[in-house]
Amino acid sequence: MEINSICVCGAGTMGRGIAQAAAQAGFATTLFELNATVLENARTGIEKSLEQLTAKGKITAEQSTHTRQLISYTDDIHSCLADVFIEAIVEKAAAKISLFNQLAELNHGDAIFASNTSSLSVTEIANGVLHPERVIGMHFFNPATLMKLVEVVNTPYTNETTTAAVMQLVRLLNKVPVLCQDSPGFIVNRVARPFYIESLRLVEEGDTTIEQADRLLESAGFKMGPFKLMDLIGHDINYAVSSSVWEQLGQPERLRPSPLQEEKVKSGKLGKKTGEGFYRYE
């Protein structure tokens, strides 16, 4: 299957990062978002990112201009015509299923529908979509413009053509695909749960401080400590993933979500994007 165009649905931090990565790789890219403010913020954010890359010599001025020309922004779903759709909307299966079914009605019969979900069952999503054989997971990591890994998540419905096309697409995006089967948390988020939850538990039990835990783990070779990383990801997202994996695995005590992080979510202190999480940001 030849892929020439990509539509990214959802213009939050992850969606706009995926859209920028797609356009930088040379694909005609549409970024779809119903919220006009979020869409405009995404446009501003992408343009600023490209300016910074140009100033640092990472890309040329010509490459920056070409990338801008390849991205279109829309709040009209009827403008969403593409070979591949990557959704990065709210983490609710019903919303993702509804979106994919609307897009299936508007597009040709070979279009691929990829979910960037980090915690929901891709199989459940596929089960509700008109063409489940063309549904697959494409789990990017934040920031999507820099992080190389993409988990490609097969379901029992996914056909070989879809899998092969998405694996090749990830390579064309200058990223590294890792193929896995649909399971709670896939690979990375399943492995990462103890990293976050045990760190939170140590602080809750008074065995260490947030700053000390980050400093020690960074000195041991981690690029970023768990609390700084949770602030970067966003506590709403990180806590939701922990809760989802915990529920899907039968609520094992060792993976019980942290009340300390739950309180951050309830208080709206979600990390860097709100100016405060475990740390304050100016």
N, C-alpha and C positions, 0 to 999 in steps of 0.2 A: 504494500500500500504506500503510495506517495503522499507525503504530508507537506503541504505548502502553507497552510494557515492554522492558527491556534487562537482559540477564544478562552480567556481566563475569566471566570465568573467570581466576583468578590474582589473588591479593591482595597482590602485591609493590608496590613503589613506584608503578609505572605502572598496575597494575590498580586499586589503590585510588583513584588520582587520576582515572582514567576513571569509576569508579563514582560518586565524589563529583560530578564534572562532570555526569554524567547525572541524578543526583538533584536537583542544584541547578537543572537545566533543566526539572524537573517530571516526569521519567519514573519510573515504578515500577521500582526497580533491585534486582537480586539480585547479591550478590558471592559467588562460589563459590571455595572454596579447601579442599583436602584437609588441609593442615597446620593444626591447631587453633591453634598458637602464632602463625603468620603471620596467620591470620584474625583473631585477637583483637588483634594489633598493628595491623592495618588498621582495625579498629573504633575503637581508641583514637586512631590517627592522624587519622582522618576527624573524630572528635568534637573533637579538639584544633584541627584546622584550622578547623572551623566556629566554634569559640569565638574564635579569633584574628580571623577575618573579622568576627565580630560586634563584638568589642572595638574594631576599627579603623573600624567604621562602614561596612564594605563591603557587609554584608547586615544585615537586621533580625533581632531575636530570633525573630520569627515565621517568617521565612524559614529560619533555622537549624533551628528545631523541625520545620518542614515537610520539610526535606531529610532530617533524621534519620528521620522517619516513612516516607519513601519508600524507604529502604535496608533490605534484609534480608540477613542473613549466613547462609551455610550451607556445610556440608561434605558434603552429600548431593546427588549429581548428580540424583536423582529430583525434587528441589525446583527444578531449573533449567528453568523453563517461561517462555518469553519470545518476543517477536517478532523480536528481534535479539540475537545472541550475539557478544560481542567477547572474543576470547581474548588473554590477556597472560601465557601460561605459558612454560615453558622453551623456548629457541630450538632445538627439535628437531622436524623436520617430522613424524616418525612419531608423536610425542606429540600434536601439533596435529591430525593426521588422525584419530587414535583418538578424541580428545575430540569432534571435530565429528560423527563417525559415531555416537557414543553419544548425543549431543544430538539428532541427526536422528531417531533411533528414538523419542525421548521427546516430540517436538514436532510441531506442525502442519506441513503441507506447504509453507507459504510462508515459514517461518522463514529468516532470513538469517544466514550464518556469516561473521563478519569477523575477520581475523587482524591483530593489531597488530605482527606481525613487522617488524623493521627491516632484516633482511638475507637472510632465506630467500626462495625463490621461491614466490610465492603460487600460481602455476600448478601447481607440483609438489604443493602442499597440496591444491588443488582437484581435481587428477587422482586423488587417493586418497579423495575424499569422495563419498558416495552421490549427492548432488545438486550437482555442480560448478558449475552455472549460478547457484547461490545463494551461492557463495563469493566473497569480495572482500577486498581489503586496506583496513584503516583504521589508518594509521600515525600515532599521536599522538606528541607530543613532551613531554619532561619539563621542568617539572612540568605534567601534563595538565590541572590545574585552571586554569592561567594561560596556557599557550601556545595561541595561536589556530589555528595551522596543523594541518591533518590531511590527509595524503596519502591519497587514495582510489585504490586500485590495482586496475585491471581486469586480468583474465586473458582468454585466448581463449575461455574457457567462460562468463564472466560475462554474464548476460542484461541487457537494457536496464532491466527492472523493478527488478532489484537495484541497479544503478548509480544510477538516479534516486532510489530510496528512501534510499540511503546518503548521497548528495549532500544531499538535503533534511534527513536526520537530523543531519548535521554542522552545518548552518545552525541547526537547532533547538537544538543544544548550544551555540549562540553562538560557533561557531568558523568558520574559513574553509576550505572544501574545495578542494583542488587535484587534479584528475583526471589520472592518468598511467597508462601501460601498465606491466605487470610487466617489470622489468629489474633487473640487479644494483644494489642500493642505492637503487633508485627514483630520485628526484631529489636530495633533500637529502643523504642519506648518500653518494651517488656524488660530489657536488660537495664534500662536507666531508672526504673522505679525504685529499686533499693538505694541507688545513689542519692536520690532526693529524699526518700522517706526516712532512711536511717539517719541522714544528716539532720533532718527536722526533729527526729526523735531524740537525738543527742542533745539538741538545744532545749527541747521541751523538758527533758529530765535533768537539765542543769549540768550536764557533763562537759559542755563547751559553750562558746559563744559563737554567734554568726560570723563575726570577723575572724576569729581564730580558726574555725572550720574551713572557711574559704582560703585563708592564708596557708594552712597546712596542706590542703589538697592541691593547691597551686604549686607549692614547693615540691610536692611529690610527682609533679609532671602534668597535672590537669591544666588545660589552657585557661579554664575559668572555674572558680569554686561553685558549689551547688547553689548557694544563695544568690550570688551574682547572676548565675545562669537562669535561675527561676525568675529573677527580676527582669532579665532580658526577654525571656519567652513570654512572660505575662502570667500572673498567678491564676487568672480565670482559666486560661488554656491549660496550664500545667496541672492544676487541681482537677479539672474536668477529665484529663487523660488518666490521672491516678485513680479517680473514682470509677471511670469506665473499665479500666483494666481490672481493678479490684472486684467489681461486680461480675464481670465476664468470667473471672477465674474462680468464682464461688466464695468471695469475701474472705480470703486467707488473712489471718491476723497480721502476718509479717508485712502485708502490703496495704494495711488499713490507711486511708488518707489522713493527713495530718490536720488536727484541729487548729494548729498554729497557722497553717496556710489557709484553711477555711476562713479564719477570722480576717485575713488579708483580703480575701475575695469579698466578704460581706461588708467590709469597711471601704471598699473601692480603692484600696492601696495595691494596685495591680502590678507595680514595678515601673520600669522606665517610661512606659507609655502614659502613665498618669502622674509621673514626677516623684512617686514614692512607692516603695515596696519594703524590702528589708533594709534598703538604703534610700537616701534622698538624692534626687537628681535635679539639677538646675536647668 
